[in-house]
Amino acid sequence: MIAKSLNDKNLSQMKPGQKSRVVKVTGGGQIKRRIMEMGLVPGVEIEMERYAPLGDPIEVKMTGQHLSLRMEEAERVVVE
């Protein structure tokens, strides 16, 4: 787990219906850039919508749009 604070967790650990705010995107390279280009930047409010039947990918709602992420990507997003 990458989260540092007791209140912080990874996006992949959220339950459907939970709302949170992005704290940071960890890692580097193209995956981090891709995640941030999709709009998951620090300060953005998100809501976990659902997991796919086999658990990957997940769907989140943010600023009026729905976004699907692979679990590998969701583990890089730290939320509070």
Residue pairs with C-beta under 8 A, 6 or more apart in sequence:
1 9
1 10
1 13
2 10
2 26
2 75
2 76
2 78
3 9
3 10
3 78
4 78
5 80
7 80
8 23
8 78
8 79
8 80
9 78
9 79
10 74
10 75
10 76
10 77
10 78
10 79
11 20
11 22
11 40
11 46
11 48
11 58
11 60
11 69
11 74
11 75
11 77
11 78
11 79
12 58
12 71
12 74
12 75
12 77
14 20
14 48
14 79
15 48
16 48
16 49
16 50
16 51
17 47
17 48
18 47
18 48
19 45
19 46
19 47
19 48
20 45
20 46
20 47
20 48
20 79
20 80
21 43
21 44
21 45
21 46
21 79
21 80
22 40
22 41
22 42
22 43
22 44
22 46
22 77
22 78
22 79
23 42
23 78
23 79
23 80
24 42
24 78
25 32
25 35
25 36
25 40
25 41
25 42
25 76
25 77
25 78
26 32
26 76
26 77
26 78
27 76
31 72
31 73
31 76
32 76
34 73
35 69
35 73
35 76
35 77
38 67
39 62
39 63
39 65
39 67
40 46
40 62
40 67
40 77
44 62
44 63
45 62
45 63
46 60
46 61
46 62
46 79
47 60
47 61
47 62
48 58
48 60
49 58
49 59
49 60
49 61
49 66
50 58
50 59
51 58
51 59
52 58
52 59
55 71
56 70
56 71
57 68
57 69
57 70
57 71
58 68
58 69
58 71
58 74
59 66
59 67
59 68
59 69
60 66
60 67
60 69
61 67
69 77
